[in-house]
Amino acid sequence: MKVRILILIIISFAIYSNSLFNSFVWVDHTQIIQKEHIIQDLNGLVNVFSSGMPGFSSLIKGGYYRPIINLAYSIDYWIWGLNPPGFHLTNVLLHTLTGILLYFVLIRMLAKEPVAFLSVVFFLAHPIHTEAVSWISGRADMVFTLFYLLSLMFYLKACTDQTQGSSKYKHYLISGLFFIFSLLSKEMAITLPLIIILYDICFRFRDKLSDITQAARGYIFYFGILGGYLLFRYAILGGVGSGQGIPGNSFVTTFFTTSRIFAGYIWQLLFPAKLAVADVVRLANTIMDPSVIGSVLVLLLLIVAGFLFLRSLPDISFGIFWFFVTLIPVSNFVPALHLRAERFLYIPSIGFCIILASLLWGWYALMRTKGHQWRWVVISTAIAITIAYGVLTFDRNFDWKNDITIFSDAIRKSPYTREAYVELGVTYREIKKYKEAERAFLAAIEEREGYASFVQPQVVRQNLAEIYLIAGQPLKAVEHLLWLTQYFRNSYEFQRDLGIAYMQIGRPEWANVKFRQALSTAPPDPRLMDIFQRAIRHTESAPGEPESDQLQQRLPLEMIHYDLGTAHLQLKEYNAAISAFSIALSINPDSINSRLGITNARKEMKETNP
């Protein structure tokens, strides 16, 4: 056994050795570099357990509650500082420990050491895990899985060992404690009680299912922990989910879309050659979609096979149902930020690895009856699969080298992705490659009808406006800022930026209105007020530039005057508001909004001066 454990350690470290040289990528920058998820003092430690994870608006009821993950990041930070290799080493260690623990769990569960060993070899080498291992912020899946397996291990000890009295209860209590740790690491741990029942059905009580009632007290114990966690989590966060809606805001669309996602997961496990971060999801609205029909049929066939093999091939049944049960939390019926992600497969892939190893072991047993030489065919196949997985994983680690490599790769493989374009644009903007950033953001803002994305258009437009202002292209910035001010009228930042753009095109009178509007909506910060007051005085003394015909044609004058009218109305300058709305109406006589603006201005003026 020691030799096999050493082999597992060597496989894991060899395959992920090149990930140690990768940088911080994606949300690592906010969660670790900006210390959003780093505990820095005693108050921070208290806040980690008394509030949700940072990164969610206080207006959202829900979010993530993962204090163990914040603690894990913080321990790394205390040891390594902001050196990425240390964080990556922790991830590789976590993956390796998870594999070793899985080996011991499967030996107890399956009672077939070769199947357990081969399952873990496939698990450690499979490329689908690169997102969880090579990306520092993907470690939540490894941490919760580690505690999940520890809880399962002590449950198995309590059930299979001939322990009585206090020793048996001690194993249950330790198992429950690790279950709590798993829940505090990631929400996907909620499936543990179902996996325990699944184990009992497939192995413990498979000949006498009626005896499963004997284990009812144990099930109540685990469901009691789960219920307590859910109540506590709700009390902390005030809701469930991530604040997003379900796909298409329809349970039917969610079911069809998730069916296709789950079938896609199976394909990725079988052929993990085209992996992409921030992968795009096309919504499925009808059963008549051939991809939906095919996906539903594949999933149904697998579920039926799970029931049919329950007695004759319990290992296969267990692997099938493990896959589906552990995917329940990411079935999208409870809204999440991402509809699909490779890291979601970290624990479900265990089921796939069990199936693959069991099939190869069954083939090996069959070949053994036909002669010694045939056994090497099976052994060679297992080695070939491991090498193929290892090579693909090693190569995929290079994609996670930095933000540009991972998001450029995502765009090549999944050109409809909006998130990858946005992240690539942000990366280029930070290194002052504004042309490349502009191209990425313009690609992100393109309409993608039928595709789901949690990236909101205002984020893209805000980035474009900032780039155009920095690059000295105020005319282009105005278009996006006008759109933003329509939807965020109380955002002093957008009003300020639009004022800056107006100054750059030589219209200080327009800028004056926007700076005064920004001052009226800005927080009461003396320094901020001083800045705006100086900007207002500057606009009053700055000379305006004559408006060229070319500028006249390029400016969205109707939107500009309508926005100025709105600003004047907010400042209670009713005559100026009516004048601005009237100019907008003269440009577009069919503008309902401009007519309504005039009506509202006259109404408020009458109420103010009866």
Secondary structure, DSSP 4 states (H G I P E B T S, - for coil): -HHHHHHHHHHHHHHHGGGGG----TTHIIIIIT-TT---SHHHHHHHHHSPPTTS-TTSS-----HHHHHHHHHHHHHHTT-HHHHHHHHHHHHHHHHHHHHHHHHHHH--HHHHHHHHHHHHH-GGGHHHHTSGGGTHHHHHHHHHHHHHHHHHHHHHS---HHHHHHHHHHHHHHHHHHHTT-GGGGGHHHHHHHHIIIIISSS-GGGGGGGHHHHHHHHHHHHHHHHHHHHHHSSSS-SPPPGGG-HHHHHHHHHHHHHHHHHHHH-TTS--TT--EE----TTSHHHHHHHHHHHHHHHHHHHTTTT-HHHHHHHHHHHHHHGGGSSSS--S-S--GGGGTTTHHHHHHHHHHHHHHHHHHHHTT-HHHHHHHHHHHHHHHHHHHHHHHHHHHHTSSHHHHHHHHHHH-TT-SHHHHHHHHHHHHTT-HHHHHHHHHHHHS--TTEE----HHHHHHHHHHHHHHTT-HHHHHHHHHHHHHH-TT-HHHHHHHHHHHHHTT-HHHHHHHHHHHHHHS-S-HHHHHHHHHHHHHHHHSPPPP--HHHHHHS-HHHHHHHHHHHHHHTT-HHHHHHHHHHHHHH-TT-HHHHHHHHHHHHHHHHH--
